[in-house]
Amino acid sequence: MTPRAWARSHVPALTAVFSAVSLALVFGAALRVIPAGPIPRSEPLLNAIPHLNAAVSLVAIGTILLGVREIRRGNVDRHRLSMLTSFALFGLFLALYLYRVLLIGPSEFPGPDAVRTYLYLPFLLVHIGLAVLCVPFVFYALVSAGTRPVAAIHETNHARVGRVAATLWLISFSMGIAIYAMLYHVY
């Protein structure tokens, strides 16, 4: 059995493993369970990461929307390129986020306590919940599409799961930009 055939028959298990590893990295870093170790520290990069990640998120929103548009037009190759680009942007976002969180921890809200309690924290919790929820949908869509020829994708749940993944991904990235604005521009 080829690795691709094996992966095709184990899409749910691979989705679970990829999701668990990704989420363990994020929560392990955010909760300071993963030690920073000998990671080189670059203050200019650490200071730039929130701004870079906001830009990455904005571009990812564009590539996700482009991917949705392309599949609706029946252009599978452009859809695939857009969604793989979106995933690469997510990977870049995640690498930058993990680097920053491992070295300095999560950002503290600089605004008033009432705004933090009644606006920022509930908004952040919804963002985190949607981001966590979206991860397995994104991995399932990628693995199911990546292990099959285009003609066989219609035999899977790829289209249905992909719609959910794209929707959650768009909302999560958009909320992330709003959180960035609250942390670095509004307060």
N, C-alpha and C positions, 0 to 999 in steps of 0.2 A: 504494500500500500504506500503510495507517495505521501509526502508530508501534506500536500494540498488536499488530497482525498481524506487523509486522517483528520485534518482541520475541518473539512466540510462536514464530516460526521460528528464533530464535537463542538459545533458553534456555541451552544449554550454553556458548556463547560469552559471554553476559552473566554467567552464573554465574562463569566463569573471570575475567572482568574485575573484577567486584565483589569476588570473593575476593582476587585479587591486590592490588587497591588497598587493601582493608581490612588485609590482612596486611602489606603494605609500610608502611602508616602505623604499625601497632603495632610491628613489628620495627625500623623506622627510628627511631621515638621511643625504644624501649628500648635500642637499640644506639648512641644519640646521633648518628645519621647525619643526622637532620632537626634543623636548628638551631631553637632556641626563638624566635629573632627578637624582635620587639617585642611579645610577648604580655604583657599586664598581669599582674602577680604579686599574688595575694591570699593572704596567709599563713593567714588563718582558713579559706578555702576549701581550700587545699592540705592543711591539717591535718585537715579534715573529710572529704576525699575517700575515704580508706580505709573510714571508717565508713559514709559514704553509699553507696559501691559495695557494701559487704556487705549493706546494706538493699535496694538495687536488686536484687542477686542473689537475695536471699530472696524478694522480690516476684515476680521473673521465674520462679523455680521454681514459685511458686503459679500464675502465669498459664499456664505451659507445661502443668502438670498439669491445670488447668482446660480448656485447649484440647484435650488428649488425651481427657479425660472427655466433653467436648461432642461431639467427632466420633464417639466410640463410641456416643453417644446419638442420633446422626444430626442434631444441631443445627449445621448448617454455618455459619450466621450468627454464633453465639456462638463457634464454633471459630475462625473467621476473626478476630473481634474479639480473642479471647484471644491468638492467635498474632501478630497485628499489634502488640498491646500488648507481648508478649514481645520482639518485634523492636525496638520503640521503647525499651524498657528496656535492651536490649543496646546500642542507639545511645547512650543516656544514659551507661551504664556506660563505653562506649568513649571518649566525649568527655571525661568526667571523668578516666579513666585516662590518656589522651593528654596532657591539660593538665598533670596532675601529673608524669608521666614526662618530658615535654619540659622542665619547669622544674626538677625536682630529681632525676630519674633513678629507676630502680627501687629499691624498698625493700630495705634490707640486713637480713639475718636477725640479730636481736639475741641469740639463744640460744647455748648452748655449741657449740663446733666439731663435736663428735661428733654431736650432734642435727642440726646443719646438714648435715653430710656424709652421714649414713646415713638420715635421715628426711626433713628438709625439702627438700633438693635433688632426691632421687628423686621425691618427691611433687609438687614443683613442675614437674619435667620431664614427668611423666605429665599433669598439668593442662594445661601448655602444649601438649603433643602432641594431647590431646583437643580443646582449644580450636581449634587450627589445623585439625584434621581436621573439626571440626563446621562451620566457616565455609562451605565449598562446599555442604554438604548443606542448610544453612539457606537460603542464597541460591537454590539450585535449587528448593527447596520454595516459597519466596516468589515467585520469578519464574514458575514453572510455574503456580501458582495465580492469580497476578495478571494473567496474560495470557490467561486462558481464562474462559468462562462456567462456572458451577458444574457444569452438566450435562456439560461436556466434560473436566473434570479427571480423571475415571476413565480417560480414554484416555492419560493420562500416567503417569509413575513417581512422581507426587506423594505418594501414600499410602505407598509403600515408602520413598521417600527421606525423607519427613516423619517416619516412625517412627524411622529412624536419626538424623535431625537432632534430634528431641526427646530421644531417649535420650542422645546425646552432649552436648547442651546442658544437660540436667539434671545429668549427672555433672560436667561442667566447672564449672557454677555452684556445685554443692555442694562440689567440691574448692576452688574459689576462696574460699568461706566458711571452709573449714578452714585454708587458707593465711592468710587474714586473722586467724583466731583465733591461729594460731602466731605471727604477726608482732606483733600488738597486744594480746593478752590472756594467752597462755600464757607468753611470754618477754619 
